Amino acid sequence: MAELRLIPVSAFRATPIQQQKNALGSGHPGSLVEISGSATAYEGSIMYAVIRTGGKQYRVAPGDVLKIEKVAHENGAVEFGEVLAVSGDAGSFEQSLEGAKVTGTVVGEGRGEKILVFKFKRKKQYKRMQGHRQSFTEVKINEVLVGGKSFKA
């Protein structure tokens, strides 16, 4: 059996270039910033929500841009009513998700890269090739509403 050992966070030291990048931050809400030598924390808001759309679940925060399955929209506005979880503070989740929703604007629409489906049976002279391109909608998350509180980008 393999033995599991816990390694303290202080054992992981960043190189001077990584420390400089961490100290400056990349400007992205999820970029890491070094705090007190060895520990790291997320820069900016740590608020996020988990939504379900197109049969998949996505972790979103205000300001994020993501590609989802093609969805109908009105004048470029999209609203996601199926919110599974919302976290406003580090390590805590909202208890009541009544009326929780996530709103966003459509940035663009398109089709993904072609996927080739190739069927083959040896010695039977059977070959079939078919292509598929999945349609998507690119959405920028503007706001997360939950329990009367509003989190904006």
N, C-alpha and C positions, 0 to 999 in steps of 0.2 A: 504494500500500500504506500502511496505517496504521502509524504507529510506536508501539511499546509502550514506555512509560516506567515505571520503578519509582519510587513515591513513598514516602519514609520515613514511618514511623509517627508521628514527631513532627510531621508536617505536618497531621495530623488533630487539631485541638484541640476539646475538648468545651466547650460553653457552661457557665457557672457552675451552672445548674440541673442539667445532666447530670452535672457533676462531683459535686454534692451527692448526687444519686440513686445514682451509682456508689459513692461513699464509704460511703453507708448500706447499700447492697445491698437487694434486695427480699426477702431471706429464702429465695428459691428457690435450690436447689443450682446452677442454671446461670446465676445473675445475675452480671453483670460488676462487678468492683471495680477501681478505679483504683490502680495501683501506680507509684510513682516518677514522677509527673507525666504521662507520656504513654502508657506501656504499660498494657495491661489483661490481667487473668487471670480465670479462673473461680473463683468463691467456693466453698468447701467441697470435697467429693470430686470428682475428675475421672474417677472410675471409671465405666465404662459397658460394656454388652454389646450385641451385635447379634443379634437372634433372628428366626426365621422362623416365622410362623403365618398360616394362612388365605391362603397364596399371596403374602404380603407380608412385607417385612423392616422391623423396627422397631429403633430405637436406644433402649435403655432404661437407666436408672440406678436404684438403690434409692431408693424414695420416689416415683417417677413414677407418674402415673395416666394410662392410655391406653385408647382405644376400639379394640377389635380385632373381627374377624369373630366371630360367635357360636361359642362353644366349649363343649364339655361339661365340667362340673366336678363335683367331689365335695365337698359341705359347704362350698362357697365357696372351695376351694383349687384353684389352677391351677398346673401345672408345665410349663415349656417345655424340652424336651430338645434341640431343634435350635438350638444356639448356634453362630453363624457366626464371631464374633470377640469377644474380651474385652480391654479395656484397663484395667490397674490403675494405671499411671503415665502421665504426659504423654508422648505420642509412642511408647509401646512397647505391644506386644500380646503376649498369652500365646502361647507356641509350641505347647503341648499342650492340646487342648481335650477330652481324654478325660474322660468323666463330668461334663462341664460342664452345669449346668442353672440355670434361672432360675425362682424360685417367686414366686407372687403370690396375692392374695386378690381375690375378685370383689366389686366395690363395687356394681354394678348391671347390669341388662340392659334392653334397650329396642330401639326401632326408630328409624332415622334419618328425616330429612325425606323427604317424598314427591318422587320424581323422575317427571316426566311424559314418556312416550315417545309422540311424535306422528308418525304416518306419513301422508304426503299425496302424491297424484299429481295434478297439475293436469290439467284438462280431462277427467278420467276418473271424476269423482264418487266418488273413493276417499279416505276419511279414516278413520283408526283412532287411538284414544287409549287408552293403557294407563298405569297408574300402578305404581310400585314403591317399596317401603320396605325397606331393607336392615336386617336384625337385627344387633345388636352386643352385645358384652359389655364392660363397663367394668372394668378390672383395675388394682389397685395393686400395683406391684412391691415385694416385701418383701426378697428376698435373691438374690444372685448367687453361685453356688458354682462354683469352678474350681480344679483342681490342689490340693485340700485347703484352699484359702483361701476364706473366707466374707466377703462384703461385704454388710452390712445397712443398712437405712435408719436 
